[in-house]
Amino acid sequence: MRILVVGTGGVGSAFAAIAQRRSFFDRITLADLDVSRPQSVVDRLGEPDRFAAAPIDASSQESIVALIREVEADAVLNATDPRFNPQIFDACLEAGATYLDMAATLSQPHPERPYSETGVKLGDYQFAKHESWEQAGRLALVGIGIEPGAADVFARHAADELFSEIDEIGIRDGANLVVEGYDFAPTFSIWTTIEECLNPPVIWEKGRGWFTTEPFSEPEVFDFPEGIGPVECVNVEHEEVLLVPRVIDCNRVTFKYGLGDEFIGVLKTLHKLGLDSTEKLNVRGVEVAPRDVVAAALPDPMALGDRMAGKTCAGTLVTGLGKDGEPRKTYLYHVVDNEWSMREYGSQAVVWQTAINPVVALELLAEGAWTGTGVVGPESFPAQPFLAKLAEYGSPHGMLELTP
């Protein structure tokens, strides 16, 4: 397998460091607009026979197709912001390569009723082209990070192995991470964080389908495992809600994120000031999007690892009836300690936790343990091979039984 990674920020770099310890691929090409970024990663890895750097313009489908063909990539991992998804996604179909991303194409709120009805949903652009991919005999695996990604696999595992009937699949994400020396320092891309947190959250219910609510709705306190403890979680727009009910029979799907009052307050302020906008403004003769200014003003999440402490947890809370017909409530989760990920891989916990999953998925595709065509999410594949690989990589999932 030859792999092309488009984007070498925190996740792209962590992907390379994790993949380096595996033998399922022949060569990985890391590409970015500024070739010095992937080149620095290649130099650090010290294996020029297995890793290479290349320039790419992720806004140009023509540029992406050309590079796919030049490096003879079998698979392309999109590790950029989701605003670049359409052209990378379409380039892979044109060039005949398997496509993977960790976030679906962007949504657009309903123009008249944004907080009750969906407009353009996450991934709609990609799923509309399912038949084209299927007819071409090619696979586009949408949302194979940690959330979406491993969280979807946990849902599939619960449906196949643990439950006879499922009431709700609820993704719950929380952490106790702190960043020394910063009053406000997001541990993941602020561009993506603004997008998912300020858009109307989506909920799915059987008989009603997808609908939206106000941002930060339905607050609840969830007690996260492995010492993280109770964190208030709120509804946030996320891909799992759009992916899971396509495959898994259940009554409700939600996604709730443990943001905290301070983080929510900052996001609300950015929104009030219009600093979350992606529409470019003319600032003294320069065209610039306010959200890009915010992202540039904040520290690079990739560079925060040495200042971070604590753990991050991503997981799937499933309620319903167990295989014995009795009420069951199970939390399937994955925890990463920042001290461990920095020591072992030189990557901070949040980006490392995201990056391990596409490595696992690509290895399963290379081995033939996962196969398919069309545009699908991770819940479309059997869970056991994935969970076994996580353990093999030294980062197994956990399972917590709660009182129904």
VOGU-3710 file (C-alpha; in Angstrom, 3 decimals, decimal comma):
1> mrilvvgtgg> 0,000/0,000/0,000  1,164/3,507/-0,912  -0,457/6,269/1,133  -0,744/10,002/0,519  -1,473/12,202/3,555  -2,819/15,643/2,685  -2,091/18,000/5,580  0,734/17,749/8,102  -0,537/19,616/11,111  -0,853/17,861/14,461
11> vgsafaaiaq> -2,923/14,901/13,278  -1,020/14,345/10,033  2,296/14,378/11,882  1,028/12,061/14,622  -0,355/9,693/11,960  3,129/9,380/10,463  4,752/8,689/13,843  2,225/5,950/14,640  2,383/4,394/11,168  6,184/4,270/11,296
21> rrsffdritl> 5,967/1,390/13,772  3,822/-0,682/11,400  4,831/-2,677/8,317  1,602/-2,805/6,245  2,580/0,010/3,842  5,397/0,516/1,362  5,562/4,298/1,346  3,808/7,316/2,848  3,986/10,710/1,147  3,212/13,662/3,415
31> adldvsrpqs> 1,983/16,737/1,566  1,210/20,335/2,458  1,066/23,752/0,809  4,386/24,656/2,448  6,593/21,642/1,723  8,900/22,525/4,620  6,210/21,279/7,037  6,053/17,673/5,780  9,792/17,710/5,111  10,473/18,459/8,780
41> vvdrlgepdr> 8,322/15,448/9,732  10,143/13,210/7,235  13,516/14,396/8,558  12,440/13,657/12,118  11,255/10,142/11,209  14,604/9,375/9,582  13,339/6,792/7,062  13,561/8,386/3,601  12,841/5,036/1,924  9,416/4,857/3,589
51> faaapidass> 8,457/8,522/3,982  8,596/11,409/1,530  7,436/15,035/1,417  5,654/16,856/-1,387  3,964/20,214/-2,005  0,230/20,290/-2,679  -2,532/22,847/-3,077  -5,467/21,238/-1,245  -7,843/23,798/-2,749  -7,128/22,501/-6,271
61> qesivalire> -8,634/19,188/-7,381  -6,269/19,181/-10,344  -3,236/19,523/-8,052  -4,457/16,671/-5,832  -5,157/14,327/-8,757  -1,706/15,034/-10,181  0,037/14,190/-6,909  -2,024/11,031/-6,352  -0,913/9,797/-9,751  2,679/10,944/-9,329
71> veadavlnat> 3,199/9,037/-6,065  0,941/6,156/-7,210  -1,140/6,381/-4,038  -3,540/3,529/-3,315  -5,122/5,470/-0,451  -5,382/9,129/0,520  -5,854/10,355/4,078  -7,404/13,810/4,234  -5,864/15,407/7,354  -6,845/18,977/6,512
81> dprfnpqifd> -9,691/21,215/7,645  -13,030/19,926/6,288  -13,407/22,975/4,039  -10,996/21,162/1,684  -12,974/17,901/1,719  -14,931/18,249/-1,554  -11,918/18,632/-3,824  -9,833/15,951/-2,062  -12,823/13,580/-2,030  -13,562/14,176/-5,733
91> acleagatyl> -9,880/13,929/-6,676  -9,666/10,457/-5,142  -12,615/9,228/-7,191  -11,111/10,734/-10,349  -7,702/9,212/-9,671  -9,037/5,841/-8,463  -7,724/5,991/-4,882  -9,331/4,948/-1,602  -10,361/8,023/0,385  -10,337/8,492/4,170
101> dmaatlsqph> -11,080/11,540/6,287  -11,675/12,346/9,941  -14,419/14,931/9,457  -17,180/15,024/6,851  -18,020/17,820/4,425  -19,449/20,873/6,151  -23,087/21,598/6,941  -25,194/24,665/6,269  -27,939/25,609/8,746  -31,544/25,767/7,614
111> perpysetgv> -32,060/29,305/6,265  -35,335/29,891/8,135  -35,486/27,390/11,027  -31,866/26,648/11,985  -32,668/25,473/15,513  -35,389/22,976/14,635  -34,710/21,687/11,121  -31,548/20,595/9,329  -30,346/22,359/6,208  -27,369/20,789/4,444
121> klgdyqfakh> -26,140/18,117/6,834  -22,584/17,044/7,587  -21,483/14,636/4,853  -24,450/15,286/2,539  -22,083/16,238/-0,288  -20,214/12,943/0,101  -23,191/10,615/0,573  -24,873/12,103/-2,501  -22,028/10,539/-4,510  -22,291/7,065/-2,952
131> esweqagrla> -23,500/5,424/-6,166  -20,657/6,929/-8,207  -18,102/5,483/-5,802  -19,911/2,146/-5,680  -20,098/1,902/-9,466  -16,392/2,690/-9,673  -15,668/-0,084/-7,157  -13,935/2,405/-4,867  -14,212/3,094/-1,134  -14,612/6,439/0,610
141> lvgigiepga> -14,408/5,962/4,394  -15,850/9,087/5,989  -15,077/9,990/9,613  -12,323/7,644/10,783  -10,748/9,673/13,578  -11,613/9,151/17,219  -14,958/11,004/17,051  -16,260/10,215/14,504  -14,370/6,977/14,020  -13,628/4,799/17,026
151> advfarhaad> -16,853/6,049/18,634  -18,793/4,628/15,666  -16,921/1,326/15,954  -17,906/1,172/19,638  -21,544/1,618/18,602  -21,245/-1,228/16,100  -19,629/-3,453/18,738  -22,464/-2,733/21,166  -25,085/-3,523/18,535  -23,425/-6,769/17,460
161> elfseideig> -22,155/-8,166/20,743  -23,689/-6,479/23,793  -27,302/-5,428/23,184  -30,467/-7,062/21,851  -32,269/-3,708/21,622  -30,768/-0,211/21,708  -32,614/2,832/22,954  -29,933/5,545/22,695  -26,400/5,766/21,350  -24,863/8,858/22,902
171> irdganlvve> -21,295/9,929/22,215  -19,776/11,545/25,320  -16,425/13,335/25,136  -14,604/14,850/28,111  -11,147/15,611/29,472  -9,250/17,063/32,406  -6,455/18,504/30,258  -4,819/21,759/31,340  -2,335/23,872/29,366  0,266/25,656/31,464
181> gydfaptfsi> 0,817/29,321/30,690  -2,350/29,966/28,659  -5,707/31,351/29,741  -7,301/29,948/26,579  -5,599/27,339/24,400  -7,762/24,824/22,497  -6,124/21,416/22,203  -7,566/20,825/18,733  -8,028/22,962/15,617  -9,954/26,090/16,683
191> wttieeclnp> -11,256/26,390/13,106  -12,951/22,983/13,407  -13,954/23,562/17,032  -15,807/26,778/16,147  -17,533/25,029/13,243  -18,877/22,116/15,261  -19,686/24,001/18,474  -21,511/27,040/17,075  -23,516/25,256/14,388  -26,965/23,976/15,433
201> pviwekgrgw> -26,480/20,553/17,085  -28,111/17,640/15,292  -30,085/14,864/16,999  -31,565/11,758/15,372  -34,717/9,989/16,554  -36,514/7,038/15,022  -39,732/8,192/13,426  -38,572/11,804/13,326  -35,210/11,597/11,618  -32,614/14,353/11,961
211> fttepfsepe> -33,492/17,649/13,630  -31,599/20,477/15,319  -31,569/22,319/18,648  -29,963/25,459/20,085  -26,164/25,309/20,569  -25,069/23,897/23,959  -28,526/22,428/24,668  -29,507/19,571/27,047  -26,607/19,953/29,536  -25,819/16,876/31,609
221> vfdfpegigp> -23,005/15,893/33,946  -21,220/12,709/32,910  -18,679/11,000/35,173  -15,759/10,072/32,930  -13,518/7,100/33,824  -9,831/6,754/34,710  -9,686/9,717/37,061  -11,140/12,375/34,752  -14,335/12,632/36,784  -17,597/14,543/36,287
231> vecvnvehee> -17,768/16,988/33,369  -20,801/18,914/32,122  -21,542/17,922/28,523  -23,763/19,704/25,994  -25,155/18,942/22,547  -22,762/19,740/19,703  -23,032/19,133/15,960  -21,018/16,013/15,117  -20,769/13,373/12,417  -21,691/10,334/14,511
241> vllvprvidc> -25,292/11,507/14,666  -25,351/11,575/10,852  -23,483/8,284/10,411  -24,576/5,795/13,076  -28,348/5,607/12,367  -27,692/4,817/8,706  -26,479/1,372/9,808  -27,405/0,659/13,438  -30,972/0,104/14,636  -31,685/2,338/17,640
251> nrvtfkyglg> -34,191/4,925/18,856  -31,965/7,973/19,372  -28,428/9,226/18,608  -26,774/12,229/20,260  -23,336/13,790/20,642  -22,372/15,717/23,773  -19,071/17,451/24,388  -17,572/18,418/27,755  -16,637/22,014/26,971  -16,881/23,821/30,312
261> defigvlktl> -18,381/27,244/31,066  -15,255/29,223/30,150  -14,859/27,577/26,731  -18,550/28,025/25,947  -18,294/31,666/27,010  -15,396/32,314/24,640  -17,230/30,670/21,747  -20,355/32,718/22,417  -18,276/35,908/22,492  -16,588/35,052/19,195
271> hklgldstek> -20,032/34,516/17,688  -21,415/37,804/19,045  -18,466/39,690/17,555  -18,685/37,886/14,222  -15,217/36,430/14,703  -16,476/32,944/13,903  -17,302/33,946/10,325  -15,568/32,404/7,330  -16,670/35,233/5,039  -13,676/37,358/4,100
281> lnvrgvevap> -13,507/41,029/5,100  -11,374/43,802/3,631  -8,968/44,897/6,354  -6,799/47,762/5,122  -6,648/46,286/1,668  -6,208/42,682/2,760  -8,962/40,064/2,315  -9,129/37,897/5,444  -11,718/35,679/7,160  -12,246/36,500/10,867
291> rdvvaaalpd> -12,084/32,821/11,837  -8,685/32,498/10,191  -7,488/35,492/12,244  -8,671/33,807/15,456  -6,874/30,604/14,480  -3,670/32,502/13,718  -3,811/34,384/17,026  -4,085/31,240/19,153  -1,244/28,797/19,882  -0,794/25,869/17,492
301> pmalgdrmag> -2,352/22,790/19,192  0,506/20,726/17,762  3,003/22,714/19,864  1,170/22,487/23,203  2,117/18,963/24,225  4,980/19,922/26,508  2,702/22,329/28,408  -0,265/19,971/28,697  -1,181/17,606/31,511  -4,097/15,259/32,015
311> ktcagtlvtg> -6,200/12,809/30,039  -8,745/12,930/27,240  -11,624/10,484/26,888  -13,825/9,708/23,892  -16,596/7,180/24,171  -20,025/5,839/23,326  -22,760/5,508/25,930  -25,307/2,863/24,933  -28,599/2,181/26,728  -31,152/-0,507/26,012
321> lgkdgeprkt> -31,599/-4,218/26,630  -28,635/-6,549/26,925  -28,387/-9,920/25,228  -30,149/-11,407/28,287  -33,126/-9,081/27,805  -32,334/-7,074/30,945  -31,834/-3,273/30,992  -28,223/-2,342/30,286  -26,193/0,882/30,193  -22,616/0,572/28,924
331> ylyhvvdnew> -19,927/3,144/28,185  -17,307/2,006/25,654  -14,393/4,407/25,644  -10,795/5,248/24,778  -8,525/7,280/27,062  -5,130/8,773/26,295  -2,823/10,291/28,914  -0,879/13,252/27,524  2,258/12,344/29,471  2,237/8,891/27,824
341> smreygsqav> 1,581/10,070/24,255  4,276/12,753/24,525  6,809/10,291/25,937  6,041/7,515/23,451  5,346/9,471/20,269  6,076/13,159/20,848  2,418/13,990/20,141  -0,097/15,605/22,473  -3,008/13,426/23,569  -5,888/14,907/21,547
351> vwqtainpvv> -4,197/14,780/18,150  -2,591/11,380/18,877  -5,969/9,920/19,872  -7,414/11,120/16,576  -4,467/9,949/14,465  -4,242/6,335/15,626  -7,609/5,414/14,114  -6,894/6,018/10,406  -3,644/4,066/10,833  -5,631/1,128/12,213
361> alellaegaw> -8,245/1,448/9,459  -5,642/1,523/6,688  -3,944/-1,562/8,112  -7,302/-3,392/8,198  -7,948/-2,369/4,581  -4,463/-3,517/3,568  -5,036/-6,894/5,233  -8,534/-7,297/3,783  -10,160/-7,463/7,227  -12,217/-4,425/6,180
371> tgtgvvgpes> -13,534/-4,280/2,619  -16,214/-2,299/0,853  -17,211/0,156/-1,857  -19,184/3,374/-1,892  -19,301/6,145/0,697  -19,592/4,691/4,207  -18,765/5,410/7,838  -16,794/3,240/10,309  -19,971/1,649/11,703  -20,338/-0,171/8,372
381> fpaqpflakl> -17,458/-2,520/9,207  -17,101/-5,309/11,806  -15,828/-3,922/15,103  -13,744/-6,816/16,416  -10,770/-6,469/14,025  -10,526/-2,761/14,845  -10,720/-3,260/18,617  -8,102/-6,007/18,407  -5,748/-3,681/16,502  -6,162/-0,921/19,099
391> aeygsphgml> -4,990/-3,359/21,750  -2,161/-4,551/19,497  -1,032/-0,932/19,087  -0,831/-0,641/22,899  -3,899/1,585/23,304  -6,907/-0,659/24,017  -10,469/0,533/24,546  -12,253/0,282/27,894  -15,766/-0,670/28,943  -17,710/0,629/31,935
401> eltp> -21,040/-0,834/33,105  -23,375/1,760/34,628  -26,655/1,456/36,494  -29,492/1,495/33,933
//
